[in-house]
Amino acid sequence: MAGLDIAFWTLAVIGVASALTVVLLRNVFRAALSLVLCFLAVAGIYVSLSADFLAAVQVLIYVGAISVLIILAIMLTRDVQRGSLSNKFRIPAFFVAILFLGAVGFAVCNTPWQIAGIAPQEPTTSALAGKLFGEGGFVLPLEITPVLLLAAILGAIILVREK
């Protein structure tokens, strides 16, 4: 096995394991941290597949923005340690998940996948990446906007918090 194959399968196992811990953990904050690990593993898989732009977008949007928003929402709620209560839909949801896994497995096994023999010779970045991150791009507004949103959220928290 080549080094990229080992990296791919290692990241795939980490991604699946962290996704399972997101679902199975009762502590919501720790589940959110496992979700961050899952997002990072997916970004690593993109890197191992030579999709650098997708990996950068994964880190910027999901790890940087969505995860911070989820963790902030969790920190604003009360009774985080109690976690989610079990309900009557747990067993039917398990069977629906097994059926969905079977359907996806059937589709994956019966699809004729076209696999390239060699790695891409040119970078996989698109014209959008050149516009966003290239010369005269929009990197500065893209970085300033989350900081302003975070400041607005923190200001709203300070205004509505209990004395």
C-alpha positions in Angstrom: 0.0 0.0 0.0 1.2 3.5 -0.8 1.4 6.2 1.8 -1.6 8.0 0.5 -3.7 4.8 0.8 -2.7 4.4 4.4 -3.5 8.0 5.1 -6.9 7.7 3.3 -7.9 4.6 5.3 -6.6 6.0 8.6 -8.6 9.2 8.1 -11.7 7.2 6.9 -11.6 5.1 10.1 -11.1 8.3 12.3 -14.0 10.0 10.4 -16.4 7.0 10.9 -15.4 6.5 14.5 -15.9 10.2 15.3 -19.2 10.3 13.5 -20.4 7.3 15.6 -19.3 9.1 18.8 -21.3 12.1 17.7 -24.4 10.0 17.6 -23.7 7.8 20.6 -22.4 10.3 23.2 -24.9 11.7 25.7 -22.8 14.7 26.5 -23.7 17.3 23.8 -20.5 19.3 24.1 -18.3 16.3 23.7 -20.4 15.2 20.7 -19.8 18.6 19.2 -16.1 18.2 19.7 -16.3 14.8 18.0 -18.1 16.5 15.1 -15.1 18.9 14.7 -12.8 15.8 14.5 -15.1 14.3 11.9 -15.0 17.5 9.8 -11.2 17.5 10.1 -11.0 13.9 9.0 -13.1 14.7 5.9 -10.8 17.6 5.1 -7.8 15.2 5.4 -9.6 12.7 3.0 -10.0 15.6 0.5 -6.3 16.3 0.8 -5.4 12.6 0.2 -7.6 12.6 -2.9 -5.8 15.8 -4.3 -8.8 18.0 -3.8 -7.0 20.8 -2.1 -9.7 23.5 -2.6 -12.4 21.3 -1.2 -10.2 20.6 1.9 -9.6 24.3 2.4 -13.3 25.1 2.1 -14.1 22.2 4.5 -11.8 23.7 7.1 -12.9 27.3 6.6 -16.6 26.7 6.5 -17.4 23.6 8.5 -14.5 23.5 11.0 -14.2 27.2 11.3 -17.7 28.5 11.1 -20.4 25.8 11.6 -18.6 24.0 14.4 -18.0 27.3 16.3 -21.6 28.2 15.8 -22.8 24.8 17.2 -20.4 25.0 20.2 -21.5 28.5 20.9 -25.2 27.4 20.8 -24.4 24.6 23.1 -22.6 26.8 25.6 -25.7 29.1 25.6 -28.0 26.3 26.6 -28.6 25.1 30.1 -28.3 21.5 31.3 -25.6 20.5 28.8 -24.4 17.7 31.1 -27.8 15.9 31.1 -27.6 15.3 27.3 -30.6 14.1 25.3 -33.2 12.0 26.8 -34.0 8.6 25.3 -37.4 8.4 23.5 -39.7 5.9 21.9 -38.2 6.3 18.4 -34.8 4.9 19.2 -35.5 1.3 17.9 -37.4 2.4 14.8 -34.7 4.9 14.0 -32.1 2.1 14.3 -34.0 -0.1 11.8 -34.4 2.8 9.3 -30.6 3.5 9.6 -29.9 -0.2 8.9 -32.2 -0.1 5.9 -30.5 3.1 4.6 -27.0 1.5 5.1 -28.1 -1.5 3.2 -29.5 0.6 0.3 -26.3 2.7 0.2 -24.1 -0.5 0.3 -26.2 -2.0 -2.5 -25.8 1.1 -4.6 -22.0 1.3 -4.0 -21.5 -2.4 -4.8 -23.5 -2.4 -8.0 -22.2 0.9 -9.5 -19.5 0.7 -12.2 -17.0 3.2 -10.8 -14.5 4.8 -13.2 -11.1 5.0 -11.5 -8.3 7.0 -13.0 -5.0 5.2 -13.3 -2.9 8.3 -12.6 -3.1 11.3 -10.3 -4.3 14.6 -11.8 -1.4 16.5 -13.5 -2.9 20.0 -13.0 -4.1 21.5 -9.7 -7.7 20.8 -8.9 -8.5 24.3 -7.9 -11.2 26.0 -9.8 -11.8 29.5 -11.1 -13.7 30.3 -7.9 -10.6 29.5 -5.9 -8.6 31.9 -8.0 -11.2 34.7 -7.5 -11.4 34.1 -3.8 -7.8 33.6 -2.9 -5.9 35.0 -5.9 -4.4 38.4 -6.5 -6.9 41.1 -5.6 -9.3 38.4 -4.2 -11.8 38.6 -1.4 -9.7 36.9 1.4 -9.8 39.9 3.7 -13.6 40.4 3.6 -14.0 36.6 3.9 -11.9 36.7 7.1 -13.3 39.9 8.6 -17.0 38.9 8.2 -16.8 36.0 10.8 -15.0 38.2 13.3 -17.8 40.8 13.0 -20.4 38.1 13.3 -18.7 36.7 16.4 -18.5 40.1 18.0 -22.2 40.7 17.3 -23.1 37.3 18.9 -21.0 38.0 21.9 -22.5 41.5 22.3 -26.0 39.9 22.1 -25.0 37.4 24.8 -23.7 40.2 27.1 -26.9 42.2 26.6 -29.3 39.3 27.4 -27.4 37.4 30.1 -28.8 37.1 33.6 -27.4 39.5 36.2 
